[in-house]
């Protein structure tokens, strides 16, 4: 089922790895098709009871409980002038709620928009690119990164008779962060990859394993002309999941993920769900 998802929280401070919400067949995309639409609702919750320090040690402090969602509309189409190439345009709205240190808050995050394009080197594989702009504000400061960012990645998929392998490799580049009465900051560049390997057990049920990696460069304080300490981070997470192909137009995916190692980031101890409707 074709879909693309993006993480909207500031990557250096979130437990979620960019694009970590994708499922199997995320980039199993067609070409030479009639236009169609997809509505996707993603959701995930993370009980980050521990935090990785700068030495990569897991510390029993600094954790939080977060819940977030992404509501996405995608329009798929092709153009006669560009045969055998598929295109999509997406509008994504993020939602979040956090409970930490005796406080709780929630709201809408920034909006993400952009295109994707792909082709099929052969009947069993897909290769493409996607690029999206993320706006700087949400409904409250706690859900706003306060800077523009571009999220771009290469996407791929390969289908065997009984197995499927797909994923992405990309980066997030942010503009300078300006806030009245505060220092000016340059967010660190994010590099990430998300891999999904699934077993087509039956036409309706597909177990899979997920692997996610992210590395975030340090934040640079333009006012002080130095990097902010302990703002560079890294995380590797893995976990099992299952995809239910309810019909040709509807699917539901659930997954659990946990950190294998990290640095300067809350641990991932999360569940993910995804509902897809195609028309």
Secondary structure as UniProt FT lines:
FT   HELIX           11..13
FT   TURN            18..21
FT   TURN            24..27
FT   STRAND          36..48
FT   STRAND          51..52
FT   TURN            54..55
FT   STRAND          58..59
FT   STRAND          64..79
FT   TURN            80..81
FT   STRAND          82..100
FT   TURN            101..102
FT   STRAND          103..119
FT   TURN            123..124
FT   STRAND          125..134
FT   HELIX           141..143
FT   STRAND          149..159
FT   STRAND          163..174
FT   STRAND          176..177
FT   TURN            180..181
FT   STRAND          185..186
FT   STRAND          190..199
FT   STRAND          205..216
FT   STRAND          220..221
FT   TURN            222..225
FT   STRAND          226..227
FT   TURN            229..230
FT   STRAND          233..244
FT   STRAND          250..263
FT   STRAND          265..266
FT   STRAND          269..278
//
